[in-house]
């Protein structure tokens, strides 16, 4: 039986299987800083050759213990009932994003509140 990864690798040239990848592992982590919404962590890990490496990552602080997700994005595709053969339209949100210092165009998205699924 073909696996999902095997099926995907049939279409992507860079999916050569590397048995050494199974040796890569995280060996530690340290929190660099945090705000109300984000935490910056540096991971220590060994690559497939056993070389010690570091990886900086950002995590949301809103994700509750045991929750699978804490945010969602929605791809809303619209088709006119009167003309179903016409092109499909996609709903996007235009809003100012302070880190960019500009208006962005993006998928509608948001955080999952407690009790929502």
C-alpha positions as CSV (number, residue, x, y, z in Angstrom):
1,X,0.0,0.0,0.0
2,X,1.3,3.4,-0.9
3,X,1.6,6.0,1.9
4,X,0.5,9.6,1.6
5,X,4.2,10.6,1.7
6,X,5.0,8.1,-1.0
7,X,2.2,9.4,-3.2
8,X,3.3,13.0,-2.7
9,X,7.0,12.1,-3.3
10,X,5.9,10.7,-6.7
11,X,5.3,14.3,-7.8
12,X,8.1,16.1,-6.0
13,X,11.7,15.5,-7.1
14,X,13.3,16.4,-3.7
15,X,11.6,13.5,-1.8
16,X,14.4,11.0,-1.9
17,X,14.2,9.0,1.2
18,X,17.2,9.5,3.5
19,X,17.5,6.9,6.2
20,X,19.8,9.3,8.2
21,X,16.9,11.6,8.8
22,X,15.5,9.2,11.4
23,X,18.6,10.0,13.5
24,X,17.9,13.7,13.7
25,X,16.4,14.6,17.1
26,X,15.7,17.6,19.4
27,X,18.0,17.6,22.4
28,X,16.8,20.6,24.3
29,X,15.1,24.0,24.2
30,X,15.2,27.4,25.9
31,X,12.7,30.2,26.0
32,X,14.2,33.4,24.7
33,X,11.3,35.7,25.4
34,X,7.5,36.0,25.3
35,X,4.6,38.3,24.9
36,X,0.9,37.9,25.5
37,X,0.5,36.2,22.1
38,X,3.9,34.7,21.2
39,X,6.8,32.8,22.7
40,X,10.3,32.7,21.1
41,X,12.2,29.5,21.7
42,X,15.6,28.2,20.6
43,X,15.7,24.5,20.0
44,X,18.9,22.5,20.3
45,X,19.0,19.5,18.0
46,X,21.3,17.0,16.2
47,X,21.0,16.8,12.5
48,X,21.0,13.5,10.5
49,X,24.8,13.4,10.7
50,X,24.9,14.0,14.5
51,X,26.1,17.6,14.3
52,X,24.7,19.9,17.0
53,X,22.5,22.7,15.6
54,X,20.1,25.4,16.7
55,X,16.7,26.4,15.4
56,X,14.7,29.5,16.5
57,X,11.0,29.1,16.5
58,X,7.9,31.1,17.4
59,X,4.9,29.6,19.1
60,X,1.5,31.1,20.0
61,X,0.9,31.4,23.8
62,X,-2.9,31.0,23.1
63,X,-2.9,27.3,22.4
64,X,-4.3,25.4,25.4
65,X,-2.8,22.1,26.6
66,X,-4.1,19.2,24.6
67,X,-5.8,21.4,22.0
68,X,-5.1,20.3,18.4
69,X,-5.4,23.8,17.0
70,X,-5.8,27.4,18.2
71,X,-6.3,29.2,15.0
72,X,-8.0,28.7,11.6
73,X,-7.8,30.1,8.1
74,X,-10.7,29.7,5.7
75,X,-10.5,29.3,1.9
76,X,-14.0,30.6,0.8
77,X,-14.7,29.9,-2.9
78,X,-17.7,31.5,-4.4
79,X,-19.7,30.4,-7.4
80,X,-22.8,32.2,-8.7
81,X,-25.8,30.0,-8.7
82,X,-27.1,31.7,-11.9
83,X,-23.8,31.0,-13.7
84,X,-22.1,27.9,-12.3
85,X,-19.9,27.5,-15.3
86,X,-18.2,30.9,-14.8
87,X,-14.9,31.2,-12.9
88,X,-14.9,30.7,-9.2
89,X,-14.2,33.8,-7.0
90,X,-12.1,33.7,-3.8
91,X,-13.0,35.7,-0.7
92,X,-9.9,37.6,0.7
93,X,-9.5,40.1,3.5
94,X,-7.7,43.4,3.1
95,X,-6.3,44.8,6.3
96,X,-3.5,46.8,7.8
97,X,-0.8,44.7,9.4
98,X,1.5,46.7,11.8
99,X,4.6,44.4,11.3
100,X,4.4,45.0,7.6
101,X,3.6,48.7,7.9
102,X,1.2,48.1,5.1
103,X,-2.1,46.8,4.0
104,X,-2.0,43.0,3.2
105,X,-4.4,40.7,1.3
106,X,-4.9,37.4,3.0
107,X,-7.3,34.5,3.8
108,X,-9.9,35.2,6.5
109,X,-8.4,33.8,9.7
110,X,-8.7,33.9,13.5
111,X,-8.1,32.3,16.8
112,X,-10.3,29.5,18.2
113,X,-12.0,30.7,21.4
114,X,-12.5,28.3,24.4
115,X,-15.5,26.0,23.7
116,X,-15.3,26.4,19.9
117,X,-14.4,23.6,17.6
